[in-house]
Amino acid sequence: MLQVPYIRENKDQIVEGLRKRSWDDDRLSILDDIVKKDDERKNIQTELDTILSQINAISKSIGDLFKSGNQEEANARKSEVQALKQKSSDLEDQAKANKEALQELLFQVPNVPNTLVPAGSTEDDNEVYQDLEGALPDLGTSAKPHWELVEDYKLIDFKRGVKITGAGFPLYTGKGAKLQRSLVQFFLNEAEAAGYNEVNVPFLVNEDSGRGTGQLPDKEGQMYAVPLDKFYLIPTAEVPVTNIHRNEILSTEDLPLKYTAFSPCFRREAGSYGADVKGLNRLHQFEKVEIVQMVHPSQSYDVLMTMVDHVEGLLKKLELPYRILRLCGGDLGFTSALTYDFEVYSAAQKRWLEVSSVSNFETFQSNRLKLRFKNEDGKKELVHTLNGSALALPRIMACIIENNQTGDGIVIPEVIRKYTGFSIIN
C-alpha cells in the first residue's frame, strides 16, 4: 500500500508508473480523491484538537468557579463542556469513517512499477530478459503430453482426484508421488545452502495476514475461504511467511531476514479454462517451495537479482530449457514493483510454461504489515520485502516428464536421483 505523503510528493512519478499498468485518466483520478480525503482527515483532526483543548481549559476553570462560589457560571460552563463533548464525539465518528474510506481508496492503488518495467497491457508485451541458450528441444511427432504419460506410467490419477474433490486436485501415486517429494526436498536443501531459514507455516491465515501481503481485498475471489472462522487457505507460503514479523520493529542487525517454506497452495483460479488448464498446467491445489527476504531498502534490488540467480541455478541443475521474462506493467502483480518470470519449454506441448515469479515489493507490503526497522540514526523505516517461487511443482513435474521421455521410459534428472532412489520411470 502506498503512503499518502509519498503520493503527495511523487504524484507525477506515480502517474507515469501507473500508466505502464494501462491506467487511464479516470482511474488515475483516485490519487486526487486520496489527497482530498487526507485533507479532510487533517481538517477533522484540527477541529477535534481545538475542541479537546477548549474542553480541557473550560473544565479547569469550572473548579475555580465553584471554589469562588460562582455556581451559576460554573454550571453554565458545565453545559458548555457537555455540548463540546458531544461535538468531539461526532468528530471522532467522522474521523473513524474518514480513516476507513481513505484506507479503502489506498487499497485500490497498486504498487508503482520500477523504471525497468516495460509498458504494456498483456503478457504479449513482456520483455525477454534472458533468452534460451541454444535451440528449442524437439522430441518429434511421437512425443506425448504429460497428462498421457502420467496415465501410462501410473504417476498421477486425475480421475480419482476428481472423485475425491474435483477437477484441479490431482492424486499423485507411486513414483509420481516420490518424484514430487524428491523435488521438494531438493528445493529446500538448495534454499538452505543459500542461507535461507526453513519454517513450517500455517496453511490457513486470517484476514489481517491476507491484507498484509495484498491478497485481500485484491484477490479475495481467487482464495478459498473458511467463512465460519474468517480464515483463508493460503495461495502461496509467501502470505504466512511475510506475516511472521507483522507489526514488529526490527533492528538493522536483524536484516536481511531470509526464509524458505514448503506448503500446499490453494487457488480457485476462477475464470480459467481451455488448454492452459489441462493436466498439471493449472491446478486448484499444488505444492511449492517459496523463498522470502526482508531487507534494507538500499539492498533490495541487488537481493532481487541474487534470488533470480538462485532460481536459475535450480533450473540449470534440473537440465530444463528455460528463459527469463521481465513483466510489463499490464502483467505485473498488484503488489509488485518489478517481477522476473521463469518459463520452461515443454517440448511435448510445444509451449512455454511459467514455473516461477521472483518479485520486489519494495515497501508496498511492509506498509500494510507495519513491518519496520530502526536505521543507523534510530529512525524507523519500512523494510523492503521480496519473494520467489523456488520452485512451484506442477509445471516442473510436467516438463521433467515430457522433456525426458524416451523409448525406454522417463529419465530422472541426475541431481535428484539421490532423493528418488531411481534413475528412470519405466
N, C-alpha and C positions, 0 to 999 in steps of 0.2 A: 504494500500500500504506500502510495506517495504521501509525503508530508506536506501540509498546507504551506509552510514557509518556503519549501522547495518549489511548489507550484507558483507562488507569488514571485519568487526571484528568478525563475528559469522558464517562464511561460513560452517564450519563443523556441527554446530548445525542446521543450516537451511537445509543442505543436509539431515541430519538424519531425520528431521521433514517431509520434502517433500517426502522422501521415504515412509513414512507412508501413503501418498496420492498416492502411486504407481507410483511416478515419476522415470523414468529410467535415465541413464546417458545422453542420447540425450536431454531430457527435462531439466535436471539439468545444461546443458551447458549454458543455458540462464544467469545463475549467473555470469559466466565468461564474457559473452557478455556485461552485465551491467557494470561490473568493467572496461572493456576495453572502453566502451562508456563514462564512467565517467572520465577515464584517458584522453581521447580525449577532453572532456569538459575542464578539467584543463589546458591542453596544449594550447587550443584555447584561454582561458581566460588569461593565462600568456603572450602569444604573443600579445593579444589585449591590455593588460595593459601596456606592453612595448612600443607599438606603440603610445598609447594615451599619455604616458609620454614624448615620443620624440616630438610629436606634440606640447605639451604644452611648452617644452623647446625651440624648434625652433621658435614657434610663439612669445615667449617672446623676443628672440634675434632679430627678424625681426624689431621690433620697435626701438631697439637700433641701428641697422644698418642704418635705414632711418634717425635717428637723427644725426648720424655721417657722413651722406652724401654718404654712401656706397650703392647707389641704386642698382647697378648691382648685388651685392651679396645678397641684400635683396630680389630682385625679384627671384633670383635663389633659395633662401630659401623658398619663397612662393610656387614655383613649387614643391619643395620637400615636403612641407606640403600637397599640393593637392594630390600628389601621396600616401602619408601616409594615408590621409583621405579615399582615395578610398580603400586602403588595409584594413583599420579598418572597413569600411562598409562591405567589403567582409567577414571579420572575424565575424562581428556581424550576418550576414546571416548564416554563418556556425554554430555559437553558437546557433541561434534560431533553425536551423534544428537538431542540436545535442540534444538540450533540448527536442524537440518533439519526437525524436527517442528514447531517454533514457526513457521518460515518457511512451511510448508505450511498451517498454520492461518491465518496472516495473509493468504496468497494467496486464501483463500476469502471474505474480507470485502471487499465493495465499498466504494466511496467513500461518504462521508456526504453526503446531499443538502443543498444550501443551503436556508436557511429559505424562500426564494422558491419552491421546488419544491412543486407541489401533490401531495397524497396521491392515490393511485390505483394500480390494478393493471394496466390495459391502455391502449392508445393512445386508447381512447374517453374516458379521463379526462384527456387532455392539455388544457391551457388555451390558448385562443386569446389570444395576447398582442397581436397586431395583425391585425385582420381585413382582408379585401379591400375596397378602396375602390370603391364602385360595384357594379353588378350583375354577376353571372356572365356571361361571354360565351356567346352562343347561336349556333351555326352552322347550326341547323336539322337536320332529319332526314336530309339527304343527306350530312352530314359523314362522312368516313372516318377510321378509326383509323390511326395511323402505320404499323402493320405492313402495311396495304394500300397506303398512299400510297408507301412506300419501294419497294414492288414495281412500282407503276405508273410511277414516275419513275426506277427503277433506281438507287436510292441505297444500299440495303443488300441483300445477298444472304444471307438466313438459311439457305437450303438448302445452299449451298456451304460456309457456315461450319460447319454440322453435319457435312458430309462431311470437311472438313479436321480438325476437332477433335471437336465435339459440340454439343449444344444449349447456348445461352448464350454462344456465341463467334461473334458476327456478323462478316461480311465487308463492310466499307464500300467502296463503289465510286463512281467518278466524282465527281459533285458532292456526294454524301453524304460521301465521304472528305474533300473540300475544305472542306465546311461544318464537319466535326468539327475539322479542323486550324485553321480560322479562329477557331473558338470558343476553342480552346486558346491561340492567340496573343493574342486579345482579353483573356482572363482573366489571362494572365501580364503583359501590358502594364499592365493596371489594377492588379495587385498591385505591380508595380514603381513605378508612380506613387504608390502609397500607402506607399512606403518599405520594401517587402519585398525582401530579398536573394534572388535566384534561385539555386537549387542544383540540380544534376543528380545524383540519388542512385542507389545500387544498388537493383535491383528484387528482390534476394534478401537476406535477413537471417539472422543466426544466432540461436540460442536466447536469448542474453543480450539481444539487441535486442527480441525478442518479449516477453520477460518485463518489460523495462524500461518499455514503454508499456502493458502489461496485456493484450496479446493472448494471451499464454501465462501460466498454463495455462487461462484462462477460455474462449478461443475456439479452442483447439487443433483441434477437429474441423471448424472452418469455414475453416481455412487449408490451402492446397496445400503439401505437404511434399516435400522432396528428401532422403529418409532417409539415402542413402549419404553425403552431406556434412553432414547435420544442418542444412540450410538450409530456409527457408520463403519462398514467394513472397509479396510484400507485399500486404496487403489494402487499404492506403492509404499514400500517401507520408508520412503522419504518423509511421509507425514509423521509417524511416531518418532522417528529418529531426530528430525529437525526440531520437534517439540520438546526434546529432552531438557533443553535449557530455556524454555519459555519463561518469561518474567524473571530472568536472572541477570545479575550484573557480574560479568567475568572480569578478570584482570588481563593485562597484556600478556603476562606469562602463561596464561591458560591457552592462548592461541598459537597455532591453529588446533582446532579440535577435529579429529578425523575418525569417522565411524563407518563401519560396514555392517550390513544386516541382510539376512536371508528371510524372505517371507513369501507366503502366497499373496497374490494381488487379485482384487475383485473389481471388475468394471462392467457396468451394464452395457456399454457400447451401443447405446440407443441410436437408431438410425443407420447402423452398419448393415450392409448387405452386399451381395454379389460375390465375385471371385475372391475378393480380398478376405472374406471370412471363411474360406474353405479350409478344412483340416486344422492345422495349428496356426494359420495365418492371423486369426483374430479370435480371442477367447474371452469368456467371462471370468474364468479363474485360471491363473497361471502363476508360475514361480519366478522369482527374480532375486538376484543379489544386487544390493544398492550400495553405492559409496556416497558419503555426505561429508562436507567440510564446512566449518565455521571459522572464518579467517579475518585477519586485519584488512581493512578496506584497501590499503596500499598494495596488498599482495594478491588480491583475488583473481586478477586476470592471468598472472603467472601460474597460480594454482590451477586455474581452469585448464591451461594447456598441459600441466602435468597429469590431470585427470584424463584428458583426451589421449595423452601418450599411454596411460595405463590401459584404457580400453583397447587402443590399437594393439598393444602388446598381447592382450588376450586373443584377439582375432588372428594375429600372426602365429601364435603358438598352436592355435586350432587349425591353422593352414586353410583358412577360409578366405575367398576373394571378397574384398571389401573396398568401399570408398567412403569419404567423409564429406558431408554437406554442411554448409553454413546456412541456417534457416533464414528465409526472408521474413519481412515484417508480418505478412499475412499468415504465415505458417508458424510463427513464433508463439510459444505458450504464453498465456495471460500473465504469468508471474516472472517470466524470463527476460533478461536484458540481452543475452546472447546465448545461442544454443548451437552445438555441433551434433549432427545426427550421423550415426554409422549405419550403413546399409551393406548387407551381404548379398551376393548374387546367387540366386537359385538357378542352377543350370538345368534343372528339370522343368521348372515353371517359366524359365527364361525371363526373369524379372528380378528387380532389386527389392529386398525386404528390409525394413528398418529393424535394427536389433538393439540400438542404444541411443539415448539422448544425454548429452552432457551440457549442463547449463549453469550460468552465473546469474543469480537473482539480485546481486548487489544488496541493497538494504530493503528491498520490497517485502520480503518475508520477515526479516528481523524487526521491521517497524510494527508489523502486525503482532509479532511474538513478544515485543518489548524485550528483545534479546540484545543486551548492550555489554560494553566493556569499558573499563577505565583506562584511558590512554596515559601516556607518559606524564602529561600535565595534570592528571587526576580528573579530567573531564570525561563525561560519559558519552560514548559514541555507539552507534549501531554497527554490529558486525556485518560482514558480507557472508551470505550462505550460498553454497553450491551443491549440486548433486549430479549423479550419473548412474545409468544402468551398467552394471559390470558383472554379469550381463543378464538380460531377460532370456528365459529358457526356450519358449515355444519356437521362435523362428530360428534360433541357433540349432535346436534339435532338428527342425525341418531341413535346414541347409546341410547339416552334417549327414543326415540320412540320404538326402537327394544327391549331393555332390560326391559322396563317397560310395555310391552304389557301383558294384561291379558284377560280372557274371558269376562270381563265387559268393557274393554277399556284400554286406555294408562294412567297409573298413573303418575302424575306430581311430581317430587322431592319436598319434603316438603319445602326446603329452598327457592324455587322460587314461591310458591303458593301465597304469598302476592303480587307478581308482576302480575301473570297471572289472579288472581281472580277466578280460578277454580282448582280443585284437580285431575280431571280426564277428559280425552277426550273420549267421547263415542257417 
